[in-house]
Amino acid sequence: MPKLTKAFVEKLQIPDREVFAWDDEIKGFGIKIFPSGARSFVYQYRSPEGRTRRLTIGKLSDTLTTDMARRKAKELAFQVHSGKDPQGEKQERRKAETVGDLLDAYLDSEAFQAKADSTRTVDRGRIERHLRPTMGKHFADRVTPEMVKRMHREITEGKTAANVKTGRSRGLAKVRGGKGTADKAVLLLSALYKWAAEQGYLKDNPASTMKCWQTGTRDTILDSADDYRRMFEAIQELEDEKRLRSPAADAIRLIALTGARRGEVSGLRWKYVDLKAGRIVLPPHAHKTGHRSGKPRIIMLPAEAQAIIARQPAGEADDYVFRAWRADSPIELGREWPKVRTRARLPADLGLHGLRHSIGTHFAMQGASAVELMELLGHKQVETTLRYIHYAEDARKTIAERAASVALAGLNGETEKADVIELAEARK
């Protein structure tokens, strides 16, 4: 490999899966390139005990250039040559650090950088708006399950709720609490401690015992054709009344018809669309599971979905298909969906993700296999897909019981009451 220079690093292509490029001058100095496009400098060496260790120097950015990372690698190489173990010492120091320090290390880690852009944005928001305010000052190795429960309760009660400036002109994010937000914060805290254990920083995970909400129950979905009819009628009415912009209306329609994730549709760019083949092809860095699988996600488009995309104003390859008020931003659907849900008289707890669950569940009820469902929904873990199959089985049992109720009534000597229509009246 050539010497890692600014010019060489800038020319590195975004790979389909995580790859390393190693420097030919400083042994062990390298850069890790993720499918998301992120790049992190690393230093790999053998400890005095003969163990191979890899230390993350940091993410390539304006504050960490290639030259700066090279100088740091030279310092680390000198320490190793002197018989020291930089990563081992770092692990020992980490045991005395706070949760806030651990969060900083996690945000700069390979594990975090490997996540999809949208996931990193959401996780960073949860960290800064919920985890850091409630847990940041506690020593990481002294956090107990009781403290995690208290954090969950505080977030549920809205103690971390606030209006936060986003950095954009007039940009303001309304940070809300609630049980759902608290659940996800605990899951992220648990992931943080799991990562810390993998790095050898800590052993115990105080958040791992809180599994009460992970019951595997389904989200609210659209149960019937009538639910879909009311939803599509509501979208059209709101669009006609100019209360729902056409791009947002079409984006919601596309989610309902394809089962695509909200972020996959709101962030859809023209270069990912192939109308001739009737499909969307999302590269690994543009969908949720791509950073792990290193594979593109293919979303097949039924005829109506193709028509929805085809009627959007044409743009350049990098332009968004569904245009927001700001051309350089993905369209915001979070504020639009409640209008549709209310007008259509749908359950108050039906979120946009419920439209995705609806497609998956109805496909499963038609007998789709786990493999077919995984392909349709872009799941990486079969456990996620099995939730749809299990619910579909329950739904089939309910239908079977309803169908059998008439026969059972006859078996028990009962007769069902029915409206009687006189023949003479029926002929009128």
C-alpha positions as CSV (number, residue, x, y, z in Angstrom):
1,M,0.0,0.0,0.0
2,P,1.2,3.6,-0.6
3,K,1.8,6.2,2.0
4,L,-1.5,7.6,3.5
5,T,-1.6,11.2,2.4
6,K,-4.3,13.7,2.1
7,A,-4.6,13.2,-1.6
8,F,-4.6,9.4,-1.4
9,V,-7.3,9.4,1.4
10,E,-9.5,11.8,-0.6
11,K,-9.5,9.5,-3.6
12,L,-10.6,6.4,-1.7
13,Q,-13.8,5.0,-3.0
14,I,-16.8,4.2,-0.8
15,P,-16.9,0.4,-0.5
16,D,-19.7,-2.0,-0.3
17,R,-18.4,-3.3,3.0
18,E,-15.9,-2.1,5.6
19,V,-12.3,-2.1,4.3
20,F,-8.9,-0.9,5.5
21,A,-6.0,0.9,3.8
22,W,-2.6,0.6,5.4
23,D,0.3,3.0,5.4
24,D,3.6,1.6,4.0
25,E,5.7,3.9,6.1
26,I,4.3,3.6,9.7
27,K,3.6,0.0,10.4
28,G,0.1,-0.4,11.9
29,F,-1.2,3.0,10.8
30,G,-4.3,2.8,8.6
31,I,-7.7,4.1,7.8
32,K,-11.0,2.3,7.9
33,I,-13.6,3.1,5.2
34,F,-17.2,2.4,5.9
35,P,-20.1,1.9,3.4
36,S,-21.6,5.0,4.9
37,G,-18.7,7.0,3.6
38,A,-17.2,7.7,7.0
39,R,-13.4,7.3,7.5
40,S,-11.6,6.6,10.7
41,F,-7.9,6.4,11.3
42,V,-6.6,3.4,13.3
43,Y,-3.4,2.1,14.8
44,Q,-2.9,-1.6,15.1
45,Y,-0.1,-3.3,17.1
46,R,0.8,-6.1,19.4
47,S,0.8,-5.6,23.2
48,P,3.7,-6.7,25.4
49,E,1.6,-9.9,26.1
50,G,1.4,-10.6,22.3
51,R,-2.3,-9.6,21.9
52,T,-3.3,-7.8,18.7
53,R,-4.9,-4.5,19.5
54,R,-6.5,-1.9,17.3
55,L,-6.9,1.6,18.6
56,T,-9.1,4.2,16.9
57,I,-7.3,7.5,16.5
58,G,-10.3,9.3,15.3
59,K,-12.7,10.2,12.5
60,L,-11.3,12.1,9.4
61,S,-12.7,15.6,9.8
62,D,-11.7,19.3,9.8
63,T,-10.4,18.8,13.3
64,L,-8.4,15.5,12.5
65,T,-6.6,15.7,9.2
66,T,-4.5,12.9,7.7
67,D,-1.3,14.7,8.8
68,M,-2.5,15.0,12.4
69,A,-3.5,11.3,12.4
70,R,0.0,10.4,11.1
71,R,1.7,12.3,13.9
72,K,-0.5,10.6,16.5
73,A,0.4,7.2,14.9
74,K,4.1,8.0,15.3
75,E,3.5,8.8,19.0
76,L,1.7,5.5,19.5
77,A,4.4,3.6,17.6
78,F,7.0,5.1,19.9
79,Q,5.0,4.1,23.0
80,V,4.7,0.5,21.8
81,H,8.4,0.4,21.0
82,S,9.0,1.5,24.6
83,G,7.0,-1.5,25.9
84,K,3.8,0.3,26.6
85,D,0.2,-0.8,25.7
86,P,-1.7,2.4,24.7
87,Q,-5.1,0.6,24.2
88,G,-4.7,-1.4,27.5
89,E,-3.9,1.8,29.4
90,K,-6.9,3.5,27.7
91,Q,-9.1,0.7,28.9
92,E,-7.9,1.1,32.5
93,R,-8.5,4.9,32.4
94,R,-12.0,4.3,30.9
95,K,-13.0,2.5,34.1
96,A,-12.6,5.7,36.1
97,E,-14.5,7.9,33.5
98,T,-18.1,9.1,33.5
99,V,-20.9,8.1,31.2
100,G,-20.4,11.4,29.4
101,D,-16.7,10.4,28.7
102,L,-17.9,7.0,27.5
103,L,-20.5,8.6,25.2
104,D,-17.7,10.8,23.7
105,A,-15.6,7.7,23.0
106,Y,-18.5,5.9,21.5
107,L,-19.4,8.8,19.2
108,D,-15.8,8.7,17.9
109,S,-15.7,4.9,17.6
110,E,-15.7,2.6,14.5
111,A,-19.0,1.0,15.7
112,F,-20.8,4.4,15.7
113,Q,-19.2,5.6,12.4
114,A,-20.3,2.3,10.7
115,K,-24.0,3.1,11.3
116,A,-26.1,4.6,8.5
117,D,-26.2,8.4,8.3
118,S,-29.9,8.5,9.4
119,T,-29.2,6.2,12.4
120,R,-26.2,8.3,13.5
121,T,-28.3,11.4,13.4
122,V,-31.1,9.9,15.5
123,D,-28.7,8.3,18.0
124,R,-26.7,11.4,18.4
125,G,-29.9,13.3,19.2
126,R,-30.9,10.8,21.8
127,I,-27.4,11.0,23.3
128,E,-27.3,14.7,23.5
129,R,-30.9,15.3,24.5
130,H,-31.7,12.5,26.8
131,L,-28.7,10.3,27.9
132,R,-26.1,13.0,28.6
133,P,-28.4,15.2,30.6
134,T,-29.6,12.4,32.8
135,M,-26.6,10.1,33.0
136,G,-23.6,12.0,31.8
137,K,-22.1,13.0,35.2
138,H,-22.3,9.5,36.7
139,F,-19.2,7.3,36.9
140,A,-19.7,4.7,34.1
141,D,-18.7,1.7,36.3
142,R,-21.0,2.7,39.1
143,V,-24.3,3.0,37.2
144,T,-26.8,0.5,38.6
145,P,-30.1,-0.9,37.2
146,E,-32.0,1.3,39.7
147,M,-30.3,4.4,38.2
148,V,-31.3,3.3,34.7
149,K,-34.9,2.9,35.9
150,R,-34.8,6.4,37.3
151,M,-33.5,7.7,34.0
152,H,-36.4,5.9,32.2
153,R,-38.9,7.4,34.6
154,E,-37.5,10.9,34.2
155,I,-37.6,10.8,30.4
156,T,-41.1,9.3,30.5
157,E,-42.3,12.1,32.7
158,G,-40.8,14.7,30.2
159,K,-38.0,16.0,32.4
160,T,-35.7,16.1,29.3
161,A,-38.3,17.8,27.1
162,A,-37.1,21.0,25.6
163,N,-37.0,23.2,22.5
164,V,-33.6,22.9,21.0
165,K,-32.1,25.0,18.2
166,T,-31.0,22.9,15.3
167,G,-28.5,25.3,13.8
168,R,-30.6,26.0,10.7
169,S,-32.3,29.4,10.1
170,R,-35.3,29.4,12.4
171,G,-34.7,25.8,13.1
172,L,-36.2,24.5,16.4
173,A,-36.5,20.9,17.4
174,K,-39.2,20.0,19.9
175,V,-37.7,17.4,22.2
176,R,-40.4,15.4,23.8
177,G,-40.4,12.7,26.5
178,G,-42.8,9.8,26.9
179,K,-42.4,6.0,27.3
180,G,-41.4,5.3,23.7
181,T,-38.6,7.8,23.9
182,A,-37.5,6.5,27.3
183,D,-37.5,2.9,26.0
184,K,-35.3,3.8,23.1
185,A,-32.9,5.8,25.3
186,V,-32.4,2.7,27.5
187,L,-31.8,0.5,24.5
188,L,-29.2,3.0,23.3
189,L,-27.6,3.1,26.8
190,S,-27.5,-0.7,26.8
191,A,-25.8,-0.7,23.3
192,L,-23.3,1.8,24.7
193,Y,-22.4,-0.6,27.6
194,K,-22.3,-3.6,25.3
195,W,-19.8,-1.7,23.1
196,A,-17.8,-0.7,26.2
197,A,-17.6,-4.4,27.2
198,E,-16.4,-5.4,23.7
199,Q,-13.6,-2.8,24.0
200,G,-12.6,-4.2,27.4
201,Y,-13.6,-0.9,29.2
202,L,-16.3,-2.3,31.5
203,K,-17.8,-5.7,32.3
204,D,-21.4,-5.1,33.6
205,N,-24.3,-3.7,31.6
206,P,-26.7,-2.1,34.0
207,A,-29.3,-1.4,31.3
208,S,-29.5,-5.1,30.1
209,T,-32.1,-6.1,32.7
210,M,-34.8,-3.7,31.5
211,K,-36.6,-5.8,28.9
212,C,-40.2,-5.2,30.0
213,W,-41.2,-3.4,26.8
214,Q,-39.5,-5.8,24.4
215,T,-42.5,-8.1,24.4
216,G,-42.6,-8.7,20.7
217,T,-46.1,-7.2,20.4
218,R,-47.0,-5.7,17.0
219,D,-47.4,-2.0,16.3
220,T,-50.8,-0.8,15.3
221,I,-51.5,-1.4,11.7
222,L,-54.1,-0.9,9.0
223,D,-56.3,-3.9,9.5
224,S,-58.6,-3.8,6.6
225,A,-59.3,-2.5,3.1
226,D,-61.6,0.1,4.6
227,D,-58.7,1.5,6.7
228,Y,-56.7,1.9,3.6
229,R,-59.6,3.5,1.7
230,R,-60.2,6.1,4.5
231,M,-56.4,6.8,4.6
232,F,-56.1,7.4,0.8
233,E,-59.3,9.5,0.8
234,A,-58.0,11.6,3.6
235,I,-54.7,12.2,1.8
236,Q,-56.6,13.3,-1.3
237,E,-58.9,15.6,0.6
238,L,-56.1,17.3,2.5
239,E,-54.1,17.7,-0.7
240,D,-57.2,19.2,-2.5
241,E,-57.6,21.6,0.5
242,K,-54.0,22.7,0.2
243,R,-53.4,21.5,3.8
244,L,-51.0,18.8,2.6
245,R,-48.3,19.5,0.0
246,S,-48.4,17.2,-3.0
247,P,-44.8,15.9,-2.4
248,A,-45.6,14.9,1.1
249,A,-48.9,13.4,0.1
250,D,-47.2,11.2,-2.6
251,A,-44.4,10.3,-0.2
252,I,-46.9,8.9,2.3
253,R,-48.7,7.1,-0.5
254,L,-45.4,5.5,-1.6
255,I,-44.7,4.3,2.0
256,A,-48.1,2.7,2.2
257,L,-47.8,0.9,-1.2
258,T,-44.2,-0.4,-0.8
259,G,-43.5,-0.8,2.9
260,A,-40.4,1.3,2.6
261,R,-39.0,3.0,5.7
262,R,-39.9,6.7,6.1
263,G,-36.2,7.7,5.8
264,E,-35.8,5.7,2.6
265,V,-38.6,7.6,1.0
266,S,-38.0,11.1,2.5
267,G,-34.3,10.8,1.6
268,L,-34.9,9.2,-1.9
269,R,-32.7,10.7,-4.6
270,W,-33.3,10.4,-8.4
271,K,-30.0,8.4,-8.8
272,Y,-31.5,5.5,-6.8
273,V,-34.7,5.3,-9.0
274,D,-34.9,2.9,-12.0
275,L,-38.4,3.3,-13.4
276,K,-37.7,1.2,-16.5
277,A,-37.0,-1.7,-14.2
278,G,-39.7,-0.7,-11.8
279,R,-37.5,-0.5,-8.7
280,I,-35.5,1.6,-6.3
281,V,-31.9,0.5,-5.6
282,L,-30.5,2.0,-2.4
283,P,-26.7,1.7,-1.9
284,P,-25.5,0.3,1.4
285,H,-24.9,3.7,3.0
286,A,-28.5,4.9,2.1
287,H,-30.5,2.3,4.1
288,K,-30.7,1.1,7.7
289,T,-29.0,-2.4,7.4
290,G,-26.6,-1.6,4.6
291,H,-23.7,-0.6,6.9
292,R,-23.8,-4.1,8.4
293,S,-24.6,-6.2,5.3
294,G,-22.6,-4.1,2.8
295,K,-25.4,-4.9,0.3
296,P,-27.8,-2.6,-1.6
297,R,-31.5,-2.7,-0.8
298,I,-33.9,-3.2,-3.7
299,I,-37.5,-1.9,-3.4
300,M,-39.8,-3.2,-6.1
301,L,-42.4,-0.7,-7.3
302,P,-46.0,-1.7,-8.2
303,A,-47.5,0.2,-11.1
304,E,-49.2,2.8,-8.9
305,A,-45.9,3.4,-7.0
306,Q,-44.1,3.9,-10.3
307,A,-46.7,6.5,-11.3
308,I,-46.3,8.4,-8.1
309,I,-42.6,8.7,-8.6
310,A,-43.0,9.5,-12.4
311,R,-45.2,12.5,-11.7
312,Q,-42.6,14.2,-9.5
313,P,-40.8,17.2,-11.1
314,A,-37.6,15.8,-12.7
315,G,-34.3,16.8,-11.1
316,E,-30.6,16.1,-11.1
317,A,-29.2,12.7,-10.0
318,D,-28.5,14.0,-6.5
319,D,-31.8,15.8,-6.0
320,Y,-34.4,14.5,-3.7
321,V,-37.4,12.9,-5.5
322,F,-39.9,14.4,-3.0
323,R,-39.0,18.1,-2.7
324,A,-39.1,19.9,0.6
325,W,-39.4,23.7,1.0
326,R,-35.6,23.7,1.1
327,A,-34.2,21.9,-2.0
328,D,-31.1,20.7,0.0
329,S,-33.2,19.0,2.7
330,P,-35.2,15.8,2.8
331,I,-38.9,16.2,3.1
332,E,-40.4,16.3,6.6
333,L,-43.3,13.9,7.1
334,G,-43.6,13.8,10.9
335,R,-45.9,16.8,11.0
336,E,-47.9,15.8,8.0
337,W,-48.9,12.3,9.0
338,P,-51.0,13.2,12.0
339,K,-53.3,15.3,9.7
340,V,-53.9,12.3,7.6
341,R,-54.4,10.0,10.6
342,T,-56.9,12.3,12.3
343,R,-58.9,12.9,9.1
344,A,-59.1,9.2,8.3
345,R,-60.2,8.4,11.9
346,L,-57.3,5.9,12.3
347,P,-55.9,4.8,15.7
348,A,-54.0,7.6,17.5
349,D,-51.0,5.3,18.0
350,L,-50.6,4.4,14.3
351,G,-47.3,5.9,13.2
352,L,-45.9,6.1,9.7
353,H,-43.8,3.0,10.5
354,G,-47.2,1.3,11.0
355,L,-47.8,1.5,7.3
356,R,-44.6,-0.5,6.8
357,H,-45.8,-3.0,9.4
358,S,-49.2,-3.2,7.6
359,I,-47.7,-4.3,4.3
360,G,-45.5,-6.8,6.0
361,T,-48.3,-8.3,8.1
362,H,-50.8,-8.6,5.2
363,F,-48.0,-10.2,3.0
364,A,-47.4,-12.7,5.7
365,M,-51.2,-13.4,6.0
366,Q,-51.1,-14.3,2.3
367,G,-48.5,-17.0,3.1
368,A,-45.2,-15.3,2.4
369,S,-42.2,-17.0,3.7
370,A,-39.7,-15.4,6.1
371,V,-37.2,-15.1,3.2
372,E,-39.7,-13.3,1.0
373,L,-40.6,-11.0,3.9
374,M,-37.0,-10.2,4.6
375,E,-36.5,-9.3,0.9
376,L,-39.6,-7.1,0.8
377,L,-38.9,-5.2,4.0
378,G,-35.1,-5.2,3.9
379,H,-34.6,-6.9,7.2
380,K,-31.2,-8.3,8.2
381,Q,-32.3,-10.3,11.3
382,V,-34.8,-13.1,10.7
383,E,-36.1,-12.5,14.3
384,T,-37.5,-9.1,13.1
385,T,-39.3,-10.8,10.2
386,L,-40.8,-13.5,12.4
387,R,-42.9,-11.0,14.3
388,Y,-45.0,-10.4,11.2
389,I,-45.4,-14.2,10.6
390,H,-46.4,-14.8,14.2
391,Y,-49.1,-12.1,14.1
392,A,-50.3,-13.3,10.7
393,E,-50.8,-16.8,12.3
394,D,-52.8,-15.3,15.1
395,A,-54.9,-13.4,12.7
396,R,-55.6,-16.5,10.6
397,K,-56.7,-18.3,13.8
398,T,-59.1,-15.5,14.6
399,I,-60.6,-15.7,11.1
400,A,-60.9,-19.5,11.4
401,E,-62.7,-19.1,14.7
402,R,-65.1,-16.6,13.2
403,A,-65.8,-18.9,10.3
404,A,-66.3,-21.9,12.6
405,S,-68.7,-20.1,14.9
406,V,-71.6,-20.6,12.5
407,A,-71.0,-24.4,12.4
408,L,-70.5,-24.5,16.1
409,A,-73.8,-22.8,16.6
410,G,-75.5,-25.5,14.6
411,L,-73.6,-28.2,16.4
412,N,-74.9,-26.8,19.7
413,G,-78.5,-26.6,18.4
414,E,-78.5,-22.8,18.1
415,T,-79.7,-20.8,15.2
416,E,-78.5,-17.4,14.1
417,K,-80.9,-14.6,13.9
418,A,-81.1,-13.0,10.4
419,D,-83.1,-10.3,8.7
420,V,-86.1,-11.8,6.9
421,I,-86.9,-10.3,3.5
422,E,-90.3,-11.1,2.1
423,L,-90.1,-12.4,-1.5
424,A,-92.7,-10.0,-2.7
425,E,-90.7,-7.1,-1.2
426,A,-87.5,-8.4,-2.6
427,R,-89.0,-8.3,-6.2
428,K,-89.7,-4.6,-6.0
